[in-house]
Amino acid sequence: MPTSETPAITPVTPSKNGDTLWFDLSAPTRCVTAYFTSQTVSLQPNLESALLLNVLPAMHQNQRLTLTQPVSATLIKNLEAFSKVFTTWHPDYHPLHIDCAHTAQAGTKGTGRVGCFFTGGVDSFYTFLKHQREITDLIYVHGYDLDLNDGPRRQAISAMGAAIAAQTGVRFVEIETDSREWFLPFGDWRLHGHGLALGAAGRLLAGTLDKIYIAASLPWEEMRPWGSHPELDPLFSDEALQFIHDGCEAFRTQKVQAICDHPLVQAHLRVCCEWALGAYNCGRCEKCLRTMTSLYALGALSAIKTFPSSIDPQNIRALLLPDGPERRRARENIRLMDENRLQSTPVYQAWSHALNRSDFTNWLIGRARKTRRKLRRSLRKRLFRVLGKR
């Protein structure tokens, strides 16, 4: 437990310059200046966002958080509850200790606007369409799921948002930030950091929105410790802004079934985070192939304009499925194809082949692939050196 002599992290309210907020972030082993900017809405500088950005390093390095200005009393209480859950899951982290001489009562502006973090994927489309009557804003954070240098796909996402806004009347809020790099030394992005990152970005919209939905990645039946979680996300809330984790009632195949006939999904569905020459969806990675398989089993793949119209079974056979989420998702698709009597198809047989391959065989194949990649890189370097001498 930190003592009064323990060095403290002191979150500081960001400074604003035009449309950009600058956060001076400092921990004993790391100091950076991170930015958040938006040309869609005016981001509101507040100490609550800075506090959320510092929660993970404080727990990681067993540092006190010392607040020199008033912060929402409800948020402080919620973050202490957050810490109890988080450190139970991850015992190598330390309970959060917040020193705040003066707390404040968060005001309730009552804007009537409701947001939803939105990437164009299955989970976020499911939550958006489920709550479309009340959602007024879709929020995309550039720099969280795609690299800021991925220009082609960033442009495609902006075009997607503009098209959805034009067709539905929602506002597509784009926020850009480099703050993901701040989290990486203190834990795994998906397992530890990305929920807090969403909370920090969302708090910048307090006073603009009353409520923000965060789409669930996992159903109740598969729930496990994860960065964004139904026990954690609501704890970013106070009287000024409410966060809701949504969609745990449905498996991923059920979500695909619920949304696949919607014209917006057919025009804009995006699930891929692989770098493939700026491709919107590469059509070959595990995430693309399992989503395409669900659509194929439902007879809906040809209607989705953002995917190839057919699946190459060899790409499925090449997948190495470790025991865990990848295998569970594959079994979901097997069940869906069973329900639709597709057992004799090459796609079904390819998934069965990938699932039945032993962990040891997967390890051997993975090791051979890594060796080949290293050899190719080595040969390219030698070739460049030879050509450079000519």
Contacts in CASP RR format, 6 or more apart in sequence:
PFRMAT RR
TARGET T0000
AUTHOR 0000-0000-0000
METHOD contacts of the structure
MODEL  1
MPTSETPAITPVTPSKNGDTLWFDLSAPTRCVTAYFTSQTVSLQPNLESA
LLLNVLPAMHQNQRLTLTQPVSATLIKNLEAFSKVFTTWHPDYHPLHIDC
AHTAQAGTKGTGRVGCFFTGGVDSFYTFLKHQREITDLIYVHGYDLDLND
GPRRQAISAMGAAIAAQTGVRFVEIETDSREWFLPFGDWRLHGHGLALGA
AGRLLAGTLDKIYIAASLPWEEMRPWGSHPELDPLFSDEALQFIHDGCEA
FRTQKVQAICDHPLVQAHLRVCCEWALGAYNCGRCEKCLRTMTSLYALGA
LSAIKTFPSSIDPQNIRALLLPDGPERRRARENIRLMDENRLQSTPVYQA
WSHALNRSDFTNWLIGRARKTRRKLRRSLRKRLFRVLGKR
1 94 0 8 1.000
1 95 0 8 1.000
1 97 0 8 1.000
2 8 0 8 1.000
2 62 0 8 1.000
2 63 0 8 1.000
2 64 0 8 1.000
2 94 0 8 1.000
2 97 0 8 1.000
6 62 0 8 1.000
6 63 0 8 1.000
6 64 0 8 1.000
7 28 0 8 1.000
7 63 0 8 1.000
8 63 0 8 1.000
8 64 0 8 1.000
8 65 0 8 1.000
8 66 0 8 1.000
8 99 0 8 1.000
9 26 0 8 1.000
9 27 0 8 1.000
9 28 0 8 1.000
9 54 0 8 1.000
9 57 0 8 1.000
9 58 0 8 1.000
9 63 0 8 1.000
9 64 0 8 1.000
9 65 0 8 1.000
9 66 0 8 1.000
10 26 0 8 1.000
10 65 0 8 1.000
10 66 0 8 1.000
10 67 0 8 1.000
10 68 0 8 1.000
11 47 0 8 1.000
11 50 0 8 1.000
11 51 0 8 1.000
11 53 0 8 1.000
11 54 0 8 1.000
11 65 0 8 1.000
11 67 0 8 1.000
12 23 0 8 1.000
12 24 0 8 1.000
12 47 0 8 1.000
12 50 0 8 1.000
13 45 0 8 1.000
13 46 0 8 1.000
13 47 0 8 1.000
13 50 0 8 1.000
13 69 0 8 1.000
14 21 0 8 1.000
14 22 0 8 1.000
14 23 0 8 1.000
14 24 0 8 1.000
14 36 0 8 1.000
14 45 0 8 1.000
14 46 0 8 1.000
14 49 0 8 1.000
14 50 0 8 1.000
15 21 0 8 1.000
15 22 0 8 1.000
15 24 0 8 1.000
15 45 0 8 1.000
16 22 0 8 1.000
16 43 0 8 1.000
16 45 0 8 1.000
19 37 0 8 1.000
19 38 0 8 1.000
19 39 0 8 1.000
19 42 0 8 1.000
19 43 0 8 1.000
20 35 0 8 1.000
20 36 0 8 1.000
20 37 0 8 1.000
21 35 0 8 1.000
21 36 0 8 1.000
21 37 0 8 1.000
21 43 0 8 1.000
21 45 0 8 1.000
21 204 0 8 1.000
22 33 0 8 1.000
22 34 0 8 1.000
22 35 0 8 1.000
23 33 0 8 1.000
23 34 0 8 1.000
23 35 0 8 1.000
23 36 0 8 1.000
23 49 0 8 1.000
23 50 0 8 1.000
23 53 0 8 1.000
23 179 0 8 1.000
24 31 0 8 1.000
24 33 0 8 1.000
25 31 0 8 1.000
25 32 0 8 1.000
25 33 0 8 1.000
25 34 0 8 1.000
25 50 0 8 1.000
25 53 0 8 1.000
25 54 0 8 1.000
25 179 0 8 1.000
25 182 0 8 1.000
27 54 0 8 1.000
27 57 0 8 1.000
27 58 0 8 1.000
27 61 0 8 1.000
27 63 0 8 1.000
27 186 0 8 1.000
28 61 0 8 1.000
28 63 0 8 1.000
29 61 0 8 1.000
29 185 0 8 1.000
30 57 0 8 1.000
30 182 0 8 1.000
30 185 0 8 1.000
32 181 0 8 1.000
32 182 0 8 1.000
34 53 0 8 1.000
34 177 0 8 1.000
34 178 0 8 1.000
34 179 0 8 1.000
34 181 0 8 1.000
34 182 0 8 1.000
35 176 0 8 1.000
35 177 0 8 1.000
35 178 0 8 1.000
35 179 0 8 1.000
36 43 0 8 1.000
36 49 0 8 1.000
36 175 0 8 1.000
36 176 0 8 1.000
36 177 0 8 1.000
36 179 0 8 1.000
36 201 0 8 1.000
36 204 0 8 1.000
37 43 0 8 1.000
37 175 0 8 1.000
37 176 0 8 1.000
37 177 0 8 1.000
38 173 0 8 1.000
38 174 0 8 1.000
38 175 0 8 1.000
38 176 0 8 1.000
39 174 0 8 1.000
40 171 0 8 1.000
40 172 0 8 1.000
40 173 0 8 1.000
40 174 0 8 1.000
40 175 0 8 1.000
41 171 0 8 1.000
41 173 0 8 1.000
41 205 0 8 1.000
41 208 0 8 1.000
42 208 0 8 1.000
43 175 0 8 1.000
43 204 0 8 1.000
43 205 0 8 1.000
44 204 0 8 1.000
44 205 0 8 1.000
44 206 0 8 1.000
44 207 0 8 1.000
44 208 0 8 1.000
45 204 0 8 1.000
46 203 0 8 1.000
46 204 0 8 1.000
46 206 0 8 1.000
47 67 0 8 1.000
47 69 0 8 1.000
47 70 0 8 1.000
47 71 0 8 1.000
48 71 0 8 1.000
48 72 0 8 1.000
48 75 0 8 1.000
48 203 0 8 1.000
48 206 0 8 1.000
48 238 0 8 1.000
49 199 0 8 1.000
49 200 0 8 1.000
49 201 0 8 1.000
49 202 0 8 1.000
49 203 0 8 1.000
49 204 0 8 1.000
50 200 0 8 1.000
51 65 0 8 1.000
51 67 0 8 1.000
51 71 0 8 1.000
51 75 0 8 1.000
51 79 0 8 1.000
51 98 0 8 1.000
52 79 0 8 1.000
52 196 0 8 1.000
52 199 0 8 1.000
52 200 0 8 1.000
52 203 0 8 1.000
52 236 0 8 1.000
53 179 0 8 1.000
53 182 0 8 1.000
53 196 0 8 1.000
53 197 0 8 1.000
53 200 0 8 1.000
54 65 0 8 1.000
55 65 0 8 1.000
55 79 0 8 1.000
55 82 0 8 1.000
55 83 0 8 1.000
55 96 0 8 1.000
55 196 0 8 1.000
56 183 0 8 1.000
56 186 0 8 1.000
56 187 0 8 1.000
56 192 0 8 1.000
56 193 0 8 1.000
56 196 0 8 1.000
57 63 0 8 1.000
57 185 0 8 1.000
57 186 0 8 1.000
58 64 0 8 1.000
58 65 0 8 1.000
58 96 0 8 1.000
58 97 0 8 1.000
59 83 0 8 1.000
59 86 0 8 1.000
59 87 0 8 1.000
59 93 0 8 1.000
59 94 0 8 1.000
59 95 0 8 1.000
59 96 0 8 1.000
60 93 0 8 1.000
60 94 0 8 1.000
60 186 0 8 1.000
60 187 0 8 1.000
61 94 0 8 1.000
61 186 0 8 1.000
62 94 0 8 1.000
64 97 0 8 1.000
64 98 0 8 1.000
64 99 0 8 1.000
65 96 0 8 1.000
65 97 0 8 1.000
65 98 0 8 1.000
65 99 0 8 1.000
66 99 0 8 1.000
66 100 0 8 1.000
67 98 0 8 1.000
67 99 0 8 1.000
67 100 0 8 1.000
67 101 0 8 1.000
68 101 0 8 1.000
69 102 0 8 1.000
70 100 0 8 1.000
70 102 0 8 1.000
70 103 0 8 1.000
70 104 0 8 1.000
71 100 0 8 1.000
71 103 0 8 1.000
71 104 0 8 1.000
72 103 0 8 1.000
72 104 0 8 1.000
72 105 0 8 1.000
72 106 0 8 1.000
72 238 0 8 1.000
72 239 0 8 1.000
72 240 0 8 1.000
73 103 0 8 1.000
73 104 0 8 1.000
73 105 0 8 1.000
73 106 0 8 1.000
74 106 0 8 1.000
74 237 0 8 1.000
74 238 0 8 1.000
74 239 0 8 1.000
75 106 0 8 1.000
75 236 0 8 1.000
75 237 0 8 1.000
75 238 0 8 1.000
76 98 0 8 1.000
76 100 0 8 1.000
76 103 0 8 1.000
78 234 0 8 1.000
78 235 0 8 1.000
78 236 0 8 1.000
78 237 0 8 1.000
78 238 0 8 1.000
79 96 0 8 1.000
79 98 0 8 1.000
79 235 0 8 1.000
80 96 0 8 1.000
80 98 0 8 1.000
81 235 0 8 1.000
82 96 0 8 1.000
82 232 0 8 1.000
82 235 0 8 1.000
82 236 0 8 1.000
83 95 0 8 1.000
83 96 0 8 1.000
84 95 0 8 1.000
85 231 0 8 1.000
85 232 0 8 1.000
86 93 0 8 1.000
86 232 0 8 1.000
87 93 0 8 1.000
87 94 0 8 1.000
87 95 0 8 1.000
87 96 0 8 1.000
89 225 0 8 1.000
90 192 0 8 1.000
90 225 0 8 1.000
105 239 0 8 1.000
106 206 0 8 1.000
106 238 0 8 1.000
106 239 0 8 1.000
106 240 0 8 1.000
106 241 0 8 1.000
107 239 0 8 1.000
107 240 0 8 1.000
108 210 0 8 1.000
108 239 0 8 1.000
108 240 0 8 1.000
109 207 0 8 1.000
109 210 0 8 1.000
109 240 0 8 1.000
110 207 0 8 1.000
110 210 0 8 1.000
111 207 0 8 1.000
111 208 0 8 1.000
111 209 0 8 1.000
111 210 0 8 1.000
112 136 0 8 1.000
112 210 0 8 1.000
113 136 0 8 1.000
113 137 0 8 1.000
113 208 0 8 1.000
113 209 0 8 1.000
113 210 0 8 1.000
114 131 0 8 1.000
114 134 0 8 1.000
114 135 0 8 1.000
114 136 0 8 1.000
114 137 0 8 1.000
114 209 0 8 1.000
114 210 0 8 1.000
114 211 0 8 1.000
114 212 0 8 1.000
114 213 0 8 1.000
115 135 0 8 1.000
115 136 0 8 1.000
115 137 0 8 1.000
115 138 0 8 1.000
115 139 0 8 1.000
115 173 0 8 1.000
115 205 0 8 1.000
115 209 0 8 1.000
115 211 0 8 1.000
115 212 0 8 1.000
115 213 0 8 1.000
116 124 0 8 1.000
116 127 0 8 1.000
116 128 0 8 1.000
116 131 0 8 1.000
116 135 0 8 1.000
116 137 0 8 1.000
116 138 0 8 1.000
116 139 0 8 1.000
116 212 0 8 1.000
116 213 0 8 1.000
116 214 0 8 1.000
116 215 0 8 1.000
117 124 0 8 1.000
117 139 0 8 1.000
117 140 0 8 1.000
117 141 0 8 1.000
117 198 0 8 1.000
117 212 0 8 1.000
117 213 0 8 1.000
117 214 0 8 1.000
117 215 0 8 1.000
118 124 0 8 1.000
118 125 0 8 1.000
118 128 0 8 1.000
118 138 0 8 1.000
118 139 0 8 1.000
118 140 0 8 1.000
118 172 0 8 1.000
118 215 0 8 1.000
119 140 0 8 1.000
119 145 0 8 1.000
119 157 0 8 1.000
119 270 0 8 1.000
120 157 0 8 1.000
120 160 0 8 1.000
120 268 0 8 1.000
120 269 0 8 1.000
120 270 0 8 1.000
121 269 0 8 1.000
121 270 0 8 1.000
121 271 0 8 1.000
122 252 0 8 1.000
122 255 0 8 1.000
122 256 0 8 1.000
122 259 0 8 1.000
122 269 0 8 1.000
122 271 0 8 1.000
122 291 0 8 1.000
123 215 0 8 1.000
123 216 0 8 1.000
123 217 0 8 1.000
123 247 0 8 1.000
123 252 0 8 1.000
123 255 0 8 1.000
124 215 0 8 1.000
125 255 0 8 1.000
125 259 0 8 1.000
125 262 0 8 1.000
125 264 0 8 1.000
125 265 0 8 1.000
125 269 0 8 1.000
126 215 0 8 1.000
126 247 0 8 1.000
126 250 0 8 1.000
126 255 0 8 1.000
126 258 0 8 1.000
126 259 0 8 1.000
127 213 0 8 1.000
127 215 0 8 1.000
127 216 0 8 1.000
127 246 0 8 1.000
127 247 0 8 1.000
128 135 0 8 1.000
128 138 0 8 1.000
128 213 0 8 1.000
128 215 0 8 1.000
129 258 0 8 1.000
129 259 0 8 1.000
129 262 0 8 1.000
129 264 0 8 1.000
129 265 0 8 1.000
130 246 0 8 1.000
130 247 0 8 1.000
130 258 0 8 1.000
131 213 0 8 1.000
131 246 0 8 1.000
132 168 0 8 1.000
135 170 0 8 1.000
135 213 0 8 1.000
136 170 0 8 1.000
136 171 0 8 1.000
136 209 0 8 1.000
137 170 0 8 1.000
137 171 0 8 1.000
137 172 0 8 1.000
137 173 0 8 1.000
137 205 0 8 1.000
137 208 0 8 1.000
137 209 0 8 1.000
138 161 0 8 1.000
138 164 0 8 1.000
138 165 0 8 1.000
138 170 0 8 1.000
138 171 0 8 1.000
138 172 0 8 1.000
138 173 0 8 1.000
139 173 0 8 1.000
139 175 0 8 1.000
139 201 0 8 1.000
139 202 0 8 1.000
139 205 0 8 1.000
139 212 0 8 1.000
140 157 0 8 1.000
140 161 0 8 1.000
140 172 0 8 1.000
140 173 0 8 1.000
140 174 0 8 1.000
140 175 0 8 1.000
141 175 0 8 1.000
141 176 0 8 1.000
141 177 0 8 1.000
141 197 0 8 1.000
141 198 0 8 1.000
141 201 0 8 1.000
142 148 0 8 1.000
142 154 0 8 1.000
142 157 0 8 1.000
142 174 0 8 1.000
142 175 0 8 1.000
142 176 0 8 1.000
142 177 0 8 1.000
143 176 0 8 1.000
143 177 0 8 1.000
143 178 0 8 1.000
143 180 0 8 1.000
144 177 0 8 1.000
144 180 0 8 1.000
144 194 0 8 1.000
144 197 0 8 1.000
144 198 0 8 1.000
144 201 0 8 1.000
145 273 0 8 1.000
146 153 0 8 1.000
146 154 0 8 1.000
146 157 0 8 1.000
146 273 0 8 1.000
147 275 0 8 1.000
148 154 0 8 1.000
148 176 0 8 1.000
148 178 0 8 1.000
150 275 0 8 1.000
150 278 0 8 1.000
151 278 0 8 1.000
152 277 0 8 1.000
152 278 0 8 1.000
153 278 0 8 1.000
153 279 0 8 1.000
153 280 0 8 1.000
156 270 0 8 1.000
156 278 0 8 1.000
156 280 0 8 1.000
157 270 0 8 1.000
158 174 0 8 1.000
160 268 0 8 1.000
160 270 0 8 1.000
161 172 0 8 1.000
161 268 0 8 1.000
162 172 0 8 1.000
163 267 0 8 1.000
163 268 0 8 1.000
164 170 0 8 1.000
164 172 0 8 1.000
164 264 0 8 1.000
164 268 0 8 1.000
165 171 0 8 1.000
165 172 0 8 1.000
167 264 0 8 1.000
168 264 0 8 1.000
173 205 0 8 1.000
175 201 0 8 1.000
175 204 0 8 1.000
177 201 0 8 1.000
179 197 0 8 1.000
179 200 0 8 1.000
180 189 0 8 1.000
180 197 0 8 1.000
183 189 0 8 1.000
183 192 0 8 1.000
183 193 0 8 1.000
183 194 0 8 1.000
183 196 0 8 1.000
183 197 0 8 1.000
186 192 0 8 1.000
186 193 0 8 1.000
187 193 0 8 1.000
190 226 0 8 1.000
190 227 0 8 1.000
191 225 0 8 1.000
191 226 0 8 1.000
191 227 0 8 1.000
192 227 0 8 1.000
193 227 0 8 1.000
194 227 0 8 1.000
194 228 0 8 1.000
195 214 0 8 1.000
195 227 0 8 1.000
195 228 0 8 1.000
195 229 0 8 1.000
195 232 0 8 1.000
195 233 0 8 1.000
196 227 0 8 1.000
196 236 0 8 1.000
198 214 0 8 1.000
198 228 0 8 1.000
198 233 0 8 1.000
198 236 0 8 1.000
199 233 0 8 1.000
199 236 0 8 1.000
199 243 0 8 1.000
202 209 0 8 1.000
202 212 0 8 1.000
202 236 0 8 1.000
202 241 0 8 1.000
202 243 0 8 1.000
203 236 0 8 1.000
203 241 0 8 1.000
205 212 0 8 1.000
205 241 0 8 1.000
206 240 0 8 1.000
206 241 0 8 1.000
207 240 0 8 1.000
207 241 0 8 1.000
209 241 0 8 1.000
210 241 0 8 1.000
210 242 0 8 1.000
211 241 0 8 1.000
211 242 0 8 1.000
211 243 0 8 1.000
211 244 0 8 1.000
212 241 0 8 1.000
212 242 0 8 1.000
212 243 0 8 1.000
212 244 0 8 1.000
213 244 0 8 1.000
213 246 0 8 1.000
214 228 0 8 1.000
214 233 0 8 1.000
214 243 0 8 1.000
214 244 0 8 1.000
214 245 0 8 1.000
214 246 0 8 1.000
215 246 0 8 1.000
215 247 0 8 1.000
216 228 0 8 1.000
216 230 0 8 1.000
216 245 0 8 1.000
216 246 0 8 1.000
216 247 0 8 1.000
216 248 0 8 1.000
217 226 0 8 1.000
217 228 0 8 1.000
218 224 0 8 1.000
218 226 0 8 1.000
218 248 0 8 1.000
219 247 0 8 1.000
219 248 0 8 1.000
219 249 0 8 1.000
219 250 0 8 1.000
219 251 0 8 1.000
219 252 0 8 1.000
220 248 0 8 1.000
220 249 0 8 1.000
221 251 0 8 1.000
222 251 0 8 1.000
222 325 0 8 1.000
222 328 0 8 1.000
223 229 0 8 1.000
223 230 0 8 1.000
223 248 0 8 1.000
228 245 0 8 1.000
229 245 0 8 1.000
230 245 0 8 1.000
230 248 0 8 1.000
232 245 0 8 1.000
233 243 0 8 1.000
233 244 0 8 1.000
233 245 0 8 1.000
234 242 0 8 1.000
234 243 0 8 1.000
234 244 0 8 1.000
234 245 0 8 1.000
235 243 0 8 1.000
236 243 0 8 1.000
237 243 0 8 1.000
247 255 0 8 1.000
250 258 0 8 1.000
251 332 0 8 1.000
252 290 0 8 1.000
252 294 0 8 1.000
252 329 0 8 1.000
252 332 0 8 1.000
253 294 0 8 1.000
253 297 0 8 1.000
253 332 0 8 1.000
253 333 0 8 1.000
253 335 0 8 1.000
253 336 0 8 1.000
256 291 0 8 1.000
256 294 0 8 1.000
256 295 0 8 1.000
256 298 0 8 1.000
257 294 0 8 1.000
257 298 0 8 1.000
259 265 0 8 1.000
260 266 0 8 1.000
260 295 0 8 1.000
260 298 0 8 1.000
260 300 0 8 1.000
260 303 0 8 1.000
260 304 0 8 1.000
261 300 0 8 1.000
261 303 0 8 1.000
265 304 0 8 1.000
266 303 0 8 1.000
266 304 0 8 1.000
266 305 0 8 1.000
267 305 0 8 1.000
267 306 0 8 1.000
268 306 0 8 1.000
269 281 0 8 1.000
269 291 0 8 1.000
269 304 0 8 1.000
269 306 0 8 1.000
269 307 0 8 1.000
270 280 0 8 1.000
270 281 0 8 1.000
270 306 0 8 1.000
271 281 0 8 1.000
271 287 0 8 1.000
271 288 0 8 1.000
271 291 0 8 1.000
272 279 0 8 1.000
272 280 0 8 1.000
272 281 0 8 1.000
272 282 0 8 1.000
272 283 0 8 1.000
272 285 0 8 1.000
272 287 0 8 1.000
272 288 0 8 1.000
273 285 0 8 1.000
273 287 0 8 1.000
274 282 0 8 1.000
274 284 0 8 1.000
274 285 0 8 1.000
274 287 0 8 1.000
274 288 0 8 1.000
276 282 0 8 1.000
276 283 0 8 1.000
276 284 0 8 1.000
276 285 0 8 1.000
280 306 0 8 1.000
281 288 0 8 1.000
281 306 0 8 1.000
281 307 0 8 1.000
282 288 0 8 1.000
283 289 0 8 1.000
283 292 0 8 1.000
283 307 0 8 1.000
283 308 0 8 1.000
283 315 0 8 1.000
284 312 0 8 1.000
284 315 0 8 1.000
286 319 0 8 1.000
286 321 0 8 1.000
286 326 0 8 1.000
288 307 0 8 1.000
289 311 0 8 1.000
289 315 0 8 1.000
289 316 0 8 1.000
289 319 0 8 1.000
290 329 0 8 1.000
290 330 0 8 1.000
290 333 0 8 1.000
291 307 0 8 1.000
292 301 0 8 1.000
292 307 0 8 1.000
292 308 0 8 1.000
292 311 0 8 1.000
293 311 0 8 1.000
293 316 0 8 1.000
293 333 0 8 1.000
293 336 0 8 1.000
293 337 0 8 1.000
293 347 0 8 1.000
293 351 0 8 1.000
294 332 0 8 1.000
294 333 0 8 1.000
294 336 0 8 1.000
295 301 0 8 1.000
295 304 0 8 1.000
295 307 0 8 1.000
296 311 0 8 1.000
296 347 0 8 1.000
297 333 0 8 1.000
297 336 0 8 1.000
297 337 0 8 1.000
297 339 0 8 1.000
297 340 0 8 1.000
297 342 0 8 1.000
298 336 0 8 1.000
298 340 0 8 1.000
299 340 0 8 1.000
301 307 0 8 1.000
301 309 0 8 1.000
301 310 0 8 1.000
301 311 0 8 1.000
302 309 0 8 1.000
311 347 0 8 1.000
313 346 0 8 1.000
313 347 0 8 1.000
313 349 0 8 1.000
313 350 0 8 1.000
314 350 0 8 1.000
316 347 0 8 1.000
316 350 0 8 1.000
316 351 0 8 1.000
316 353 0 8 1.000
316 354 0 8 1.000
317 350 0 8 1.000
317 353 0 8 1.000
317 354 0 8 1.000
319 326 0 8 1.000
319 354 0 8 1.000
320 354 0 8 1.000
320 357 0 8 1.000
320 362 0 8 1.000
320 365 0 8 1.000
320 366 0 8 1.000
321 327 0 8 1.000
321 330 0 8 1.000
321 354 0 8 1.000
321 355 0 8 1.000
321 357 0 8 1.000
321 362 0 8 1.000
322 359 0 8 1.000
322 362 0 8 1.000
323 359 0 8 1.000
327 355 0 8 1.000
330 351 0 8 1.000
330 354 0 8 1.000
330 355 0 8 1.000
331 355 0 8 1.000
333 351 0 8 1.000
334 348 0 8 1.000
334 351 0 8 1.000
334 352 0 8 1.000
334 355 0 8 1.000
337 343 0 8 1.000
337 345 0 8 1.000
337 347 0 8 1.000
337 348 0 8 1.000
337 351 0 8 1.000
342 348 0 8 1.000
END
